[in-house]
Amino acid sequence: MEQQERRTIRPKHKRKRSKKSMKSETIFALMLASLHATSSSSTTFANPNKKQRKKNDSRRPNSYHHHQLQLQLLTQLRLSLLSKTHNSPPLFPNLTLPLPILSLLPLLLTSKYAEVVCKCAEFVGVAALFSLEMNEQIAGDDEIVKGLIFALSSSNGRRSSSIAACNAVLDMATTSFGRQRLVESSFLECLIFHFLQVSRNSQALVCLSNEERGSEARLRIRFEEDELPVSLLDASIMLINACSTENLEKIPKKLSESLLVYLKKFWTKVRSQMLLCTNTILKRSQESHSCVSNFSTNNLAESIFRLSIIVDELTTPRHMDVVKRCIFSRDGSGFENFMENNWEVSPMLIGKFSSGLNEGTDIFGSFRQSLDFYEAFPSFLSTILKNLVSCPPITSDELDILHFLKEMKNQLGCPMIYKQDIRVLKTQNLKREVHFFQDLQFLIMDDILRCKEAYEEGYTIALRGMEFRLGSIADLVDGLAYLFGQPSAGVNMYLTPPNSQGLACHRDDHCVFVCQLVGVKKWTVFHPKTLQLPRLYETVENTHEAATLALDGSEQIFLREGDVLYIPRGFPHEACTVVDNDRPNETAELSLHLTLAIEVEPPFEWEGFAHVALHNWNQNQKQSSSMSCDSLCGSLNAISVILMRVAIKLIGDSDPTFRKACLENEDPLQQIRWLQHLGNDEQVIEVQEWSIPSIEQLQHLILFCHDHKDEAEAAFMEVKCKFCNEAAFEDVEKCYKILLGKYRKVRKQYTSGMLSLHCN
């Protein structure tokens, strides 16, 4: 018995010793020899001469053994990384790859044997995940990246190599360094090209699941049981979402446009699934036969958005003249009269925009053609709502679209958010607004179908941000914004049933042009006794009692199809659908109108222009003066500029003509923080020029001025007089237009991205 046990123990001991890990030097030597042997044999095999066939046949077994040796060595390297002794594996004591082995990886990735390429790509992926040091080693090696590109672009007979290369890329991209290196190479271009090639004959099937990621909807996708398109799409989306604007611009235009077309079609299917149910779980029978992606709906939406933000150079939109003629007059002369007599002064019934129909200048033509009012509930509304997603708000002073994406990426592509994107409400007898939906966050298909019920009960459906949802409306808004010299404008849509009132009496912080498309609506506009233009984003009264205080009368206006009504900011107003007083024998009709909003933002008001002028003048003073800011005179001049900023704001607060929607804030200079954007991309505006000092700095500043009272007063008067005498309108205009261009570019990028998510 003892002898039997000894016999069984000895062989096990021998097998254990035979599996002892080799040193990295030994692995390198064996791998190098096998590569040299296979390289030599491949040269012989390439000779098509018939006389060599017998010799080739005799050498094939030898080549096969070298190939098998390479697989065994790569397997051992991979297992060493996966061993439990992760902190100090015998082959990688410093958590880095030995340089000799690192140098062989490009050769293995370009091997003629698909199995070797796959094994090497698997090893590269495991190494990239093993440590930050190895990740930087691999991602920083241009030859390894080129080897992965070769593996990715292999022929259809080696699809496994392409899949392995994609997986290795996904592993490398788990670090910011790895992602940056990959997007700077030509790998993304290769991924997109290869995906477009292999996906032409594949049919994508979409399902959603909330598995494993809490409330985040995970995208499940099947390509006819083919893993390659899914791997390619996974890697492409990850790298696109890691690109800077410069990286995106380097992608060939035709390539990015082709991918965008595909992603939009795919996104349409995803949106439908999201509306039907945001919590669908895949059945096991489906999942077992599916190739499942690793990206979420937000990742897909972000890629579509990013591919859409590369806009052409901004030029004056061709729609500006069309808007001018269509709203004001055929020759545009009415616009000058409007600006002189009514702009931010008094309401005005402008007339019929449809007068240009015969000339083909109906600015709402394409939108009107899509409407269908033959049913009791307009059928077009359900169609529109099914195709809409949420438009997350972008801050007014955001000048970096990628920063917006970073902040809002988890909200991109989600269903519409109630009260942000859509409201369903009515005003009852007490002049208070009542919402149809209570405690609703996202509007899914069941809620869209309930809108018909709400409409029949007298509720108005109000949609915000129409310029981000329909291309025809976006073109209109672009022309309108340029006409009024603003970065952008907005459009809301209101559908009100007969004998109903949607919003209660209220006043807006922006001017509106009400364009009546269908039906008749009676508007009551109240005139305040004193014109105090509300600031942008300022909280304004929205109750009937508060809005009608201190008024100097009112006027009632019936808007019929084609009419345009201008209401300045700060003028209380309300509207309802009633019987047309010109047609008393008829019944009340439903009403559909669009409101075109002109929001004058702080940098683009007269107060803002004065701040730009002061900045421009101060910069010229610094360039022409050799005086140090550390000197007494230099410090007093810097303090005087800050006081001038405060003085400009105080004038803006007291003069309604000079102040146009100044932001109310505890910090009297908070609303001019946008001045930091006046510099070039490489230039940063000095903080002390546009920001208020801290409490400690302010105390020091007050003491400093107290100790030098006479000098401080003289310096301020000198700065004020020189600024008023030397500031030139022409110089300021150029600087002002540069700032306006920066704002317009980001708004254009945002609009382009959102239109793509609505598949426009």
Residue pairs with C-beta under 8 A, 6 or more apart in sequence:
21 76
21 80
21 90
21 91
22 30
22 76
23 91
24 91
24 98
24 100
24 101
25 100
27 73
27 76
27 77
27 91
27 101
28 98
28 100
28 101
28 104
30 69
30 73
31 69
31 70
31 73
31 101
31 104
31 108
32 104
34 66
34 67
34 69
34 70
34 73
35 70
35 104
35 107
35 108
37 62
37 63
37 66
38 63
38 66
38 67
38 70
38 111
38 112
38 113
41 59
41 62
41 63
41 66
42 63
42 112
44 52
44 55
44 56
44 59
45 56
45 59
45 63
47 56
67 113
67 115
67 116
70 108
70 111
70 113
70 116
70 119
71 115
71 116
71 119
74 108
74 116
74 119
74 120
74 122
74 123
75 119
77 91
77 101
77 123
78 119
78 122
78 123
78 126
80 89
80 90
80 91
80 92
81 89
81 92
81 123
81 126
81 127
81 130
82 126
83 89
86 130
91 98
92 98
92 130
92 134
94 133
95 130
95 131
95 133
95 134
96 131
96 133
96 134
96 137
97 127
97 134
97 137
97 138
102 137
102 138
102 141
102 144
105 120
105 123
105 124
105 138
105 141
105 143
105 144
105 147
106 141
106 143
106 144
106 146
106 147
107 147
108 116
108 117
108 119
108 120
108 147
109 117
109 120
109 121
109 124
109 144
109 147
109 148
109 150
109 151
109 165
110 117
110 147
110 150
110 151
111 117
111 120
114 154
114 157
114 158
114 160
114 161
117 151
117 154
117 158
117 161
117 164
117 165
118 160
118 161
118 164
120 147
121 148
121 151
121 161
121 164
121 165
121 167
121 168
122 164
122 167
122 168
124 138
124 144
124 148
124 168
124 171
124 172
125 164
125 167
125 168
125 170
125 171
125 172
126 171
127 134
127 135
127 137
127 138
128 134
128 135
128 138
128 139
128 168
128 171
128 172
128 174
128 175
128 178
129 135
129 171
129 174
132 175
132 177
135 172
135 174
135 175
135 177
135 178
136 175
136 177
136 178
138 144
138 172
138 178
139 145
139 172
139 175
139 177
139 178
139 181
139 182
140 177
140 181
142 185
145 181
145 182
145 185
145 187
148 165
148 168
148 169
148 187
149 165
149 185
149 186
149 187
149 190
151 161
151 162
151 164
151 165
152 161
152 162
152 165
152 166
152 187
152 190
152 191
152 194
153 162
153 190
153 194
154 161
154 162
159 228
162 194
162 228
162 231
162 232
163 227
163 228
163 231
166 191
166 228
166 231
166 232
166 234
166 235
167 231
169 182
169 187
169 191
169 235
169 238
169 239
170 234
170 235
170 238
170 294
172 178
172 179
172 181
172 182
173 179
173 182
173 235
173 238
173 239
173 242
179 238
179 239
179 242
180 242
182 188
182 239
182 242
183 239
183 242
183 243
183 244
183 247
184 247
187 239
188 236
188 239
188 240
188 243
188 247
188 251
189 251
189 252
189 255
191 232
191 235
191 236
191 239
192 236
192 251
192 255
192 256
192 258
192 259
193 255
194 232
195 229
195 232
195 233
195 236
195 259
196 255
196 258
196 259
196 262
198 226
198 228
198 229
198 232
199 223
199 229
199 232
199 233
199 262
202 223
202 224
202 226
202 229
203 223
203 224
204 221
204 222
204 223
204 229
204 266
204 269
205 221
205 222
205 223
205 290
206 219
206 220
206 221
206 266
206 269
206 270
206 273
207 220
207 221
207 222
207 273
207 280
207 282
207 286
208 217
208 218
208 219
208 220
208 270
208 273
208 274
208 277
208 278
208 279
208 280
208 297
209 217
209 218
209 220
209 280
209 281
209 282
210 216
210 217
210 218
210 278
210 279
210 281
211 218
211 281
212 218
213 296
216 296
216 298
216 410
217 274
217 278
217 296
217 297
218 296
218 297
219 270
219 293
219 295
219 296
219 297
219 299
219 300
220 282
220 287
220 290
220 292
220 293
221 230
221 233
221 290
221 291
221 292
221 293
222 286
222 289
222 290
222 291
222 292
223 229
223 230
223 291
225 289
225 290
225 291
226 291
227 291
229 291
230 291
230 292
230 293
233 293
233 295
234 293
234 294
234 295
236 259
236 303
237 295
237 299
237 300
237 303
238 295
238 299
240 248
240 303
240 306
240 307
241 299
241 302
241 303
241 306
243 306
244 402
245 309
245 310
245 401
245 402
248 256
248 306
248 307
248 309
248 310
249 310
256 307
256 310
259 307
260 304
260 307
260 308
260 756
263 300
263 303
263 304
263 307
264 304
264 756
264 759
266 300
267 300
267 301
267 304
267 413
267 757
267 759
268 759
270 297
270 300
270 413
271 387
271 389
271 413
272 386
273 280
274 297
274 413
274 414
274 415
274 444
275 386
275 415
275 444
275 445
275 448
276 444
276 445
277 444
278 415
278 442
278 444
282 290
297 413
297 414
298 409
298 410
298 411
298 412
298 413
298 414
300 413
301 389
301 412
301 413
301 757
302 405
302 409
302 412
302 413
304 413
304 753
304 756
304 757
305 405
305 412
305 753
305 754
305 756
305 757
306 405
306 753
307 756
308 752
308 753
308 755
308 756
309 401
309 749
309 752
309 753
311 745
311 748
311 749
311 752
314 741
314 744
314 745
314 748
316 482
317 475
317 478
317 479
317 482
318 479
319 363
319 475
319 476
319 478
319 479
320 478
320 479
320 480
320 482
320 483
321 332
321 479
322 356
322 361
322 363
322 479
323 363
323 476
323 479
323 480
323 483
324 332
324 335
324 479
324 483
325 331
325 332
325 356
325 361
326 353
326 355
326 356
326 361
326 362
326 363
327 350
327 353
327 363
327 513
327 564
328 334
328 335
328 338
328 350
329 335
329 351
330 355
330 356
330 359
334 350
334 351
335 483
338 348
338 350
338 566
342 348
342 566
342 568
343 511
343 568
344 511
344 533
344 568
344 569
344 660
345 531
345 568
346 527
346 568
347 525
347 555
347 557
347 565
347 566
347 567
347 568
347 571
348 565
348 566
349 557
349 563
349 564
349 565
349 566
350 513
350 563
350 564
350 565
350 566
351 563
351 564
352 562
352 563
352 564
353 362
353 363
353 364
353 515
353 562
353 563
353 564
354 362
354 561
354 562
355 562
356 362
356 363
357 365
362 368
363 476
364 472
364 476
364 515
364 517
364 594
365 472
366 472
367 470
367 472
367 473
367 517
368 517
370 380
371 378
371 380
371 517
371 518
371 592
372 378
372 379
372 380
373 518
373 590
376 456
377 452
377 455
377 456
378 495
378 590
378 592
381 451
381 455
381 461
381 495
382 448
382 449
382 451
382 452
384 463
384 469
385 416
385 422
385 443
385 448
385 451
386 445
386 448
387 469
387 758
387 759
388 416
388 421
388 463
388 469
388 758
389 413
389 414
389 415
389 416
389 757
389 758
390 411
390 413
390 414
390 415
390 416
390 417
390 420
390 421
390 442
391 421
391 464
391 465
391 468
391 469
391 754
392 408
392 411
392 412
392 420
393 420
394 404
394 408
394 746
394 747
394 750
395 404
396 536
396 537
396 601
396 602
397 603
397 673
397 674
397 677
398 404
398 746
399 677
399 742
399 743
399 746
400 746
401 746
401 749
401 750
401 753
404 746
404 750
405 412
412 757
413 757
414 442
415 442
415 443
415 444
416 422
416 442
416 443
417 441
417 442
417 443
418 437
418 440
418 441
418 442
418 443
419 435
420 464
421 443
421 463
421 464
421 465
422 443
422 461
422 462
422 463
422 464
423 435
423 460
423 461
423 462
423 464
424 435
424 436
424 437
424 451
424 454
424 459
424 460
424 461
424 462
425 433
425 434
425 435
425 436
425 459
425 460
425 462
425 502
425 503
426 433
426 434
426 436
426 457
426 458
426 459
426 460
426 500
426 501
426 502
427 433
427 434
427 501
427 502
427 503
427 504
427 574
428 434
431 504
431 505
431 543
431 544
431 545
432 504
432 543
433 503
433 504
433 542
436 450
436 454
436 457
436 459
437 447
437 450
437 454
440 447
451 461
454 461
455 461
455 495
455 497
456 497
458 497
458 499
458 500
459 497
459 500
459 502
460 494
460 495
460 496
460 497
460 500
460 501
460 502
460 503
461 494
461 495
462 492
462 493
462 494
462 495
462 502
462 503
463 469
463 492
463 493
463 494
464 490
464 492
465 490
465 491
465 492
465 754
466 473
466 491
466 492
466 493
466 594
467 473
467 474
467 476
467 477
467 488
467 489
467 490
467 491
467 751
468 474
468 750
468 751
468 754
468 755
468 758
469 754
469 755
469 758
469 760
470 755
470 758
470 760
471 755
471 760
473 491
473 594
474 751
474 755
474 760
476 491
476 596
477 488
477 489
477 490
477 491
477 596
478 748
478 751
480 489
480 596
480 598
481 487
481 488
481 489
481 598
481 744
484 598
485 604
485 740
486 598
486 599
486 600
486 601
486 604
487 601
487 604
487 740
487 743
487 744
487 747
488 599
488 743
488 744
488 747
488 751
489 596
489 597
489 598
489 599
490 510
490 596
490 597
490 599
491 594
491 595
491 596
491 597
492 594
492 595
492 597
493 592
493 593
493 594
494 502
494 591
494 592
494 593
494 594
494 595
495 590
495 591
495 592
496 502
496 521
496 575
496 576
496 577
496 590
496 591
496 592
497 577
497 590
498 577
498 587
498 588
498 589
498 590
499 576
499 577
499 578
499 588
500 576
500 577
501 574
501 575
501 576
501 577
502 575
503 542
503 574
503 575
504 542
504 543
504 544
504 574
505 524
505 526
505 542
505 543
505 544
505 547
505 548
505 572
505 573
505 574
506 540
506 541
506 542
506 547
506 572
506 573
506 574
507 534
507 540
507 541
507 542
507 547
507 569
507 570
507 571
507 572
507 573
508 534
508 540
508 567
508 569
508 570
508 597
509 534
509 535
509 536
509 537
509 538
509 540
509 569
509 570
509 599
509 661
510 536
510 569
510 597
510 598
510 599
510 600
510 661
511 566
511 567
511 568
511 569
511 597
511 598
511 600
512 566
512 567
512 595
512 596
512 597
512 598
513 564
513 565
513 566
513 595
513 596
513 598
514 523
514 559
514 564
514 565
514 566
514 567
514 575
514 593
514 594
514 595
515 563
515 564
515 593
515 594
515 595
515 596
516 559
516 560
516 561
516 562
516 563
516 564
516 565
516 591
516 592
516 593
517 561
517 592
517 593
517 594
518 561
518 589
518 590
518 591
518 592
518 593
519 561
519 577
519 589
519 590
519 591
519 592
520 558
520 559
520 560
520 561
520 577
520 578
520 580
520 588
520 589
520 591
521 558
521 559
521 575
521 576
521 577
521 578
521 591
521 593
522 556
522 557
522 558
522 559
522 575
522 576
522 577
522 578
523 556
523 557
523 558
523 559
523 565
523 573
523 574
523 575
524 554
524 555
524 556
524 557
524 573
524 574
524 575
525 554
525 555
525 557
525 567
525 571
525 572
525 573
526 547
526 548
526 551
526 553
526 554
526 571
526 572
526 573
527 551
527 552
527 553
527 554
527 555
527 571
528 550
528 551
528 552
528 570
528 571
528 572
529 550
529 551
529 552
530 550
531 570
531 656
532 570
532 656
533 568
533 569
533 570
533 656
533 659
533 660
533 661
534 540
534 569
534 570
534 661
535 659
535 661
535 662
535 663
535 664
536 599
536 600
536 601
536 602
536 661
536 663
537 661
537 663
538 661
538 663
538 664
540 570
541 547
541 572
544 574
547 572
548 572
551 572
557 565
558 580
558 581
558 582
559 565
559 575
559 593
560 580
567 573
569 661
577 588
577 589
577 590
577 591
578 588
579 586
579 587
579 588
580 586
580 589
599 661
600 660
600 661
601 608
601 661
601 743
602 608
602 661
602 662
602 663
602 671
602 672
602 674
603 611
603 612
603 674
603 739
603 740
603 743
604 740
604 743
605 652
605 659
605 660
605 661
605 662
606 652
606 657
606 658
606 659
606 660
607 648
607 649
607 651
607 652
607 658
607 659
607 660
607 662
608 660
608 672
609 732
609 736
610 648
610 658
611 645
611 648
611 672
611 675
612 675
612 678
612 732
612 735
612 736
612 739
613 723
613 727
613 732
614 641
614 644
614 645
614 648
614 723
614 727
615 675
615 678
615 685
615 689
615 690
615 735
616 727
616 731
616 732
616 735
617 722
617 723
617 726
617 727
618 641
618 689
620 731
621 637
621 722
627 633
627 634
627 637
628 634
629 635
629 638
632 708
632 711
633 711
633 715
635 704
636 708
636 711
636 712
636 715
636 716
637 715
637 719
638 688
638 689
639 701
639 704
639 705
639 712
639 715
639 716
640 712
640 715
640 716
640 718
640 719
640 720
641 689
641 719
642 669
642 688
642 689
642 692
642 693
643 716
644 716
644 719
644 720
644 723
645 669
645 672
645 690
646 668
646 669
647 720
649 662
649 668
649 669
649 671
649 672
651 658
651 659
652 658
652 659
652 660
652 662
653 659
653 662
662 671
663 670
663 671
665 671
667 692
668 692
669 690
669 691
669 692
670 692
672 690
673 690
673 691
674 739
675 685
675 689
675 690
676 684
676 685
676 690
677 685
677 739
677 742
678 685
678 735
678 738
678 739
679 685
692 698
693 700
693 701
704 712
705 712
